[in-house]
Amino acid sequence: GGKANYTYTGDVITKIVSVDENNEINNVIEYTYVNGKVATLIESEPGFPALYKIAYTYNADGTVSYKTFNISTLTNLETPGSTGVLTFKDGNLIKDVRTSVGGNVNTSTYEYDAKNNPFKNILGLTLLLDADQSVSVNNVVKTTEVSSYSGGSSTYVYTTTHTYDGNGFPTEGKNFGNDGAADGTAKYTY
């Protein structure tokens, strides 16, 4: 019942407003750009006393570093959060390594098919690095999540199978959890 409303400035998305089935705002994300690339995003939720911010740095090796912050709406004080590095290959996000303030490291690696991502042709979407695998040109078929923390680590593997139309775009994606059990289905219409 919910939906997201996108605002463009030229060819880039500068705001996304998500609303629930009663058309009440759940959250608002605003983006700034430098040289055609996302520099920051700030997310707000009605009634919540803090904003969430991500600042991006584009590295010479093609990776993208990011830092997160919580910003008090009362004092404007920014409190640092996690940091991370995004790695891309052939137009796909293949790795996201996040380090928490406490030093825990979470690594997500993604494997892809050779078909078209359903969001591939949405103007400006591939620039939104917070959109996870939606920024990629292909479809994720396997996600491996490794969490490392003091005293140990854990690994979870999730898979997705796709059904495609004649143009190589998915019409359905079935998700399976770490135990192999079905974990939801997404359907796409164009």
Summary of the structure (lengths in Angstrom):
residues: 190
radius of gyration: 17.7
end to end distance: 18.6
largest distance: 54.2
contacts: 493
relative contact order: 0.11
helix: 5%
strand: 61%
